[in-house]
Amino acid sequence: MKGYIDSSGDPVIETTIIGSRGQIKVVALIDTGFSGAICIPVKLAIQLGLELISEVTVEYADGTRKDELVFSGKMIWDEDTKDIEIYLTRSEDLLIGKELFNDGVLEINFIKRAVVFRRQ
């Protein structure tokens, strides 16, 4: 699976998120500080028709703790459809977290502006 370094210098990867109302292809920022699978903007969750499954307490990098809603959905990841938990953000950024990289190798090459993920 391949991604790239965007114009801001951030590593990103493309994926498709699937909800009860359809699917959307997205570009998400790779965030190794996020332990979940994916975090998407609220308006995208509404558009996809995601199902609320729980509320969890999340600790942010600055130590702040907040209760956040978690939704169920699916995504296409490395050519497979995968059931995932989706966190919401009030930001416009989509974040891909460490959970999706646990079974492989993630290479980020800033010189070549390339991102590659390989399952082991």
Secondary structure by P-SEA (a helix, b strand, c coil): cbbbbccccbbbbbbbbbcccccccccccccccccccccccaaaaaaacccccbbbbbbccccbbbbbbbbbbccccccbbbbbbbbbbcccbbbbcccccccbbbbbbccccbbbbbcc
